[in-house]
């Protein structure tokens, strides 16, 4: 029997997020008879770290402070890689890409792949170190064996800022279509959790995203207030990191107290599939995206979507939903009104078309197969 290919995944964080959940799904479904996986997080593992550990996969941490790499953490990373002797080091996100490149070279890892997950990032919204890290990566992109990218928009963007790797590997995210699926009782359960009456006239609009400048919650709330002010009976469900009443900046964006009663801040949740399936439609207000996992999850759940035309969002949604210009609350309101006025049957039909599009183009099986081929091919991993 051939020995298993040893893969170490280095990722910036293991909090709840799109990239983190893609890694989790990848680890859960890679052929265990062919691949042996380990994970290292730059900072202390969050909720996704616990989920990965529950799969029986080793999870280590470099215990670096958020946003501030340390020499001690780097030395620990080199030591771990020398001990593991992986055939492949797969890094995820800019900070892990940069640190992993140098540590992997020092540790003698034969195959290093970067994983880039974003497009059109406005780095003025982030710490100076993050901007420096992106610029450094652009200069060094030819050093790893290849760069995995999850969207065509991300490939165009990174090429434009100076990324010229030996090889681009385009692997769109894949969704577990058995987990994210339509459910006839999801809406009723969600209404019950929120203590809302069960009526078709009440619209449930969801936005699943962490609190981050690029997610543009400010535009979402401006649209939500205007939508309600024009007479629609709507409630807004927000899930994700820092989507909590304790987030003062978020409360300020929401505005008047009377409007806040229509907003339900659920924080990070493990039951996103159940929540999403209960929505009338899902929203992405992002100013920047690569491949929006939460939108594909909503489509797989039979829920139509309204998205900003950033990254690959418009291409993914196509004619199953609506796409608008980023930062334009008036367009967002218009799209919402169109969906509301079209009625329940129309939204249901749009949701069915959305799910079919995911089944044909963005299944988890396709993603897993692409990664397995990458890690097993000659020159891409140990033979």
N, C-alpha and C positions, 0 to 999 in steps of 0.2 A: 504494500500500500504506500502510495506517495505521501510524504509528510505534508501536513497542512501548511498553507501559506500564512505566515504570521503578519498581522496588520496592527499597527498602533495608530489610533486616531487622536490627534491633538486638537483641542477646541478651546476657544476663548472662555466660554462659560457653559454651564449646564443648567441654566434657568429655563423656564418655559419660553420657547420661541420657535420660529419656523425652522431655522437651521438645526437647532438642537433636536427637534422632533423628527426631522429627516434622518439625522444620524441614528436616533433611537429605532426608527422603522428599518433602517438599513441593517443595523446590528441584529435586530430581531429576526430578520428573514434571510440574511446571508447563509449560504450552505455551510452548516457547522462541520460537515465532514471534510470540507475543502479549505475553510478559512478559520483561523484562530484570531480573535479580536481582543484588544485592550484599549482603554480610553484614558487619556490624561487631560484634565481641565486646568487652565491657567489659574483660575480662582476656585474658591471652595465650591463643590458641586451643589447645585440646587435641586429642584424637584425632578428634572429629567435625569440627573445623575442617579437619583434613587431608583428610578424606573429602569435604567440601564443595569444597575447593580442587581436588581431583582431578576434580570435575565441570566444571572450567573457570570456576568462579564466583569473583569477587574476594572475598577475606576480609581485612579490616583489623582491627586491634586498637587499643584506647585505652590498653593497657598499664597499667590501673589495678591497684593491689594488691587482692587478694580482700577483699571486705567493706569497702572504704574508697574511695569515689569521690574523685577529685581534680579541682581546678580545671583543671589542665593537660589532663587527659583530656577534660573537658567542652568546653574550647576546641577541642581537636582534633576532637571530634564535630561541633561546629557548623561547623567548616571543611570537614570531609568532606561534610557534607550540602549545604553551599553549592556545593561542587564537583560533587557528583553530581546535584543538582537532581532528586531523585526525585519522582515523582507520588504515591507512597505510602510512608510510613514505617510499617512493621509492627514493633512492639516486642514482646519476649517476656520475661515474668517481671517481678516488681515493680521491681527496681532499674533495669532497662532501660526499663520503662514511665515511671517518674518522670523520669529523665534525658532520655529521648527526647522527652517532651512539651515540656520547656523548650527543648531544643536544636532540635527540629523547628520550634517556633514562631519562634525567633530566625532560623532558616535559611529561613523562608518555605515550608516544606513544606505543600502544600495539603490533604493527607489523612493523618491520623495515626490508626492503629488500635492499641489495646493488645491484648495476649494474656495472659489470666489462666489458670493451669493447675492450681490447687490448691483444696482446700476444708477447712474446719475445722482450720486450722493452729494449733498451740499455740505461740505466739510466745515463750513463756517459755523454749523450748528453743533459741532462736536469739539472735544478737547484738542488742543494744538498737537498733542502727541499722536492722536488718531490720524490727523492730516499728514504728519511726518511719516507715519507708518505706511500709509497708502503710497506716498511718493517713493519711499524706499523700496517697497514691493515692486513698483513699476520699473525700477532700475534693475531689479534682480530676477525678474520673471523668467528669464531664460535658464536659470540655474536648476530649478526642479525639473523632473522628467516631463511633467506636463501640468496643465492647469485645468481643473474641472470647473465648468461654468454651468449654471442652471437655467440661463435664459439667453436668448439672442440679443436682447437689449443690453444685458450685462456684458456680453462679448464685444458689442460695438462700443460701449462706454469705456471699457478697460483698454481696448485697443487704442482708443482716442487719447487716453491719458498716459500712453507709453508702455503698456503691457505688450511684450513681443515674446511669448513663450516658445519653447521648442514645438509645443503641440497644445492646441485647444481641444478639450474633450467636453462636448455639449451633452449633458445628462439632465433633462428636465425632471423636476420633482415628481414623484409618483404618490398617489393617494390610495389608501386602503379602502376600496370601494365597498367592501363588506361591512366595515366599521362605520364609514360615512355613507349612509343610505337613507332614503325616505322612511319615515316612521309615522304611522297613522295617529299615534297617541302622543307624539312629541309636543305638539302645540298645546294640547290640554294640560300636559304635565308642566310645561313652562308657565302657562297662565296660573296654574295652581301655586307654583313656587313663588310667583310674584304677587299673589293675592289679587289677581285681576279677573274680571268677569269673562266668561266664555262667550264671545260674540264675534261674528265675522267682521263687524264694523271696526273693531279694534285692531290696529295694525302693529305688528311686532317687527321692528327694524333693528338689525344687529350689526355691531362692528367689533370684530375680534382682533385686537392688536395691543401690544404693549404701549405704555405711555412714552412717546419718543417724538422729537420734533418732526421727523420725516413722515410720521403717521398722520399729522395735521388734524388733530382732534378739534382744533379751533374752527376750521371750516365745517367740519361735521356738525358741531353744535350750532353754528350760525344757521346752517341749513335746517337743522332740527327745530329750532325756535320758529323760523319762518314757516315751516311746514305745518306746525301746530297752530300758529297764528292765522293761517289761511283756512282753518276749520277742520283739519283732519284729526281724527282720534288715534293718536299714535303713541307708543311707548318705545323707548330706545334701550337696548340691552348691550352693555359693553363688558367684554371679558379681556383679561390680559394682565400682565405685570403692572402694578401701580394703578389699576383701574379700581380705586378704593376711595371711600369717603375721607380718608386721612390724607389724601393728595390735595393739598391746598391749591396748587397750580391748576389742577384739573377742575376743581370746584369753581375757580375764578373763570375759567373758560365756559363753564356751563351757564353762568349768569344768574338771573333772578331765581329766587327761592321757589316761586310757584311753578317754574319750568322744571326744577330739579325733581319734582314728584313724578315726572314722566321718564326720568332717567334711572336705570337700574345698573349699578356698578357691582359686578360680580367677582372682580379680581381674577387671578389665575385659577383656572378650573381644569379638572381632569376629564370632565364629562362634556367637552365641547361638542362632540358628535350629537348628543341628546339635545343640547341647547340649540345648535345650528339647525337641526331638522325641524324645530318648532317655529322658525322665523317665517315671516312673509317674504322678506328679501334681506340679503346681506349687502354690506357696504365695505368698500375700501376707499378711503380718502387720501391715500398716500401721495406724497410729493415725489417719492422715489421708491421703486420696487425692482426686484429682479424677477422672481417667480413667486406670486402671492399664494402661499399654501392655503391660507384660510378661505380664499375665494374658491379655489379648486375643491376644497372640502365642502363648502356650501353647495357648489354645483353638483358634486357627487351625492349630496343629501337631497337633491331635487329642489333646491332653493335658487331662484333667479338672483342676479347680482347687479349692483350699480358700482362701477369702479372708475377711478381716474385712469386716463390713458397713459400710464407710465410703465416702464419695463415691458413685460410681455402680457400685461393684464388685458388689454383690448384684444389681442390675438387669441388669448385663452377663452375669454367670454364670447367673442364673435357675436353672432346674432341671437344668442340665448338670453342676453341681458342688455344693459345700457352702459356706455362708457362716456366720460365727460372730461373736460380739461381740469388739471389739478388746480386746487385753490379757488375754484369757482363755485361758491355756494348757490348762486342762482341757477346754474345748470344742474346742480345736484337736486335742488328742490323740484325743478321741472321734470327730471327723470323720475323722482319719487311720485310726483303727482300723476305722471303717465301710468306708472305701475298700479297706483291706488285706483285710478279711474277705470283701468282695464278690467278690474274685478278678479275674484278668486280663481275662477276657471282658467282665465288667461295666464295668471301667475303659475298655476299648477302645470299647464301645458309647457310654459317656458322652462319650468324646473325639470320636467321630463326630458326636454331637449338638452338642457345643461348636463344632466347626468349622463345621457348617451354620449355627449361630447367627451366627457371625462373617461368613460369606459373605452372609447376608441383611441384616445390620445395620451392620457395621463395616468395610466394605471400603475400601481405599485410594482407589479410583476415586471413591467418594462424597465423601470428604474433599477430594480435589483439585478436584473440580467445584465444591464449595461455596466454596473459597478463590478460584477463578478468577471465579466470579460476584461475589464480594465486591469483588475488585479492579477488575473491569471495569464494574460497574454505574454508571449516572449518579449523581453525587454521592458515589460511593465511591472513584472514581479518575479519572484523566484519561480523557476520551472521545476 
